[in-house]
């Protein structure tokens, strides 16, 4: 799961790393409660809180343990908890801001019993039966193999377990259960963000508890059979993920590279729409579609686009250019009739937002526009030497007079930059403060435009 989400540059791997460090430092402070040990735990716990909101459940459980252990040294424990409390307040402010955005509310739309089932499936099979609720399940019955291994370890603990070592496993097990259980209970109220990936930090104390419990089994055969089955299933699933495209993240980069740049303006419909950010990231500049802008092509892109085997039901005059699928990413490229443009009614009836990807010539026009403005800003900061360079401002934008038809804002932008170029030339000629102020004001308007 960590590899799965690291491909989106998310912080779950860092969260797991800090949760492991926090657990180790907490157990060290529990064994020997000193100022140095507490300071080390506090530093790691604060970093965990700043990495992910759900780190608070790990830190709270560990803090409760240390308060109980250090109940006779409350001054030390209280001083250690102050930075954590301050960080928690700051996190609460950030959390309130995220609440207003409404972005995480989709989690609560899925039944919490279903989400709990995913978490138990993952924990009960050591991630060999289900990698993540957002991914396909691994092939073959490796989850069952891991489950058998865990049952062997559990039976071994009851039949031949060292009671002293088993009691030691209760500490990380309690932390793990609190990390999972508290968010589940909160899910019954208005704060419902119970989701398997948010609970990744619980894996570390669960794994430690399992390792201690396995070490407590006095019969080596039971121990090695149980641990061996869990390890075998984990290695098998890891190998599957590395070789099976169905178990990997959607290949957006490869799919968009294959789509290629637009020779002429085209409409893009992303299904689902939140993947639009991925398309922007990989170099396809999308802007809101303006009614009346002619497009030669309509592309449906995303995991929810109609797959190649399903008919598109195109109106008369439209034809398929090509349809293909790369892992979960489906691309349907459709040619439009000559002169076709979206009306406002057609955009409303599309079901998804319609974006415009301007042609390469329009994108080059925008690049020239931006380069001219940034160059003038740089010249303005250079004082007298830069002022003489501004005398060429009107020559800098000669190529912009050919306005691309597929860039709706181009005529407005052209007027802004022409006004800025005229003010630049006037300032270069006179050099007085008034012309400089007028040029600066016009330049800011052009940049904002």
HELIX and SHEET records of a PDB file:
HELIX    1   1 UNK A    2  UNK A    6  1                                   5    
HELIX    2   2 UNK A   12  UNK A   31  1                                  20    
HELIX    3   3 UNK A   35  UNK A   51  1                                  17    
HELIX    4   4 UNK A   55  UNK A   69  1                                  15    
HELIX    5   5 UNK A   74  UNK A  101  1                                  28    
HELIX    6   6 UNK A  103  UNK A  109  5                                   7    
HELIX    7   7 UNK A  112  UNK A  124  1                                  13    
HELIX    8   8 UNK A  142  UNK A  160  1                                  19    
HELIX    9   9 UNK A  163  UNK A  186  1                                  24    
HELIX   10  10 UNK A  196  UNK A  199  5                                   4    
HELIX   11  11 UNK A  202  UNK A  215  1                                  14    
HELIX   12  12 UNK A  220  UNK A  243  1                                  24    
HELIX   13  13 UNK A  245  UNK A  247  5                                   3    
HELIX   14  14 UNK A  252  UNK A  259  1                                   8    
HELIX   15  15 UNK A  273  UNK A  275  5                                   3    
HELIX   16  16 UNK A  276  UNK A  281  1                                   6    
HELIX   17  17 UNK A  344  UNK A  348  1                                   5    
HELIX   18  18 UNK A  360  UNK A  381  1                                  22    
HELIX   19  19 UNK A  384  UNK A  389  1                                   6    
HELIX   20  20 UNK A  390  UNK A  392  5                                   3    
HELIX   21  21 UNK A  393  UNK A  396  1                                   4    
HELIX   22  22 UNK A  398  UNK A  401  5                                   4    
HELIX   23  23 UNK A  410  UNK A  430  1                                  21    
HELIX   24  24 UNK A  433  UNK A  448  1                                  16    
SHEET    1   A 6 UNK A 287  UNK A 288  0                                        
SHEET    2   A 6 UNK A 354  UNK A 357 -1                                        
SHEET    3   A 6 UNK A 266  UNK A 270 -1                                        
SHEET    4   A 6 UNK A 297  UNK A 302  1                                        
SHEET    5   A 6 UNK A 329  UNK A 335 -1                                        
SHEET    6   A 6 UNK A 319  UNK A 326 -1                                        
END                                                                             
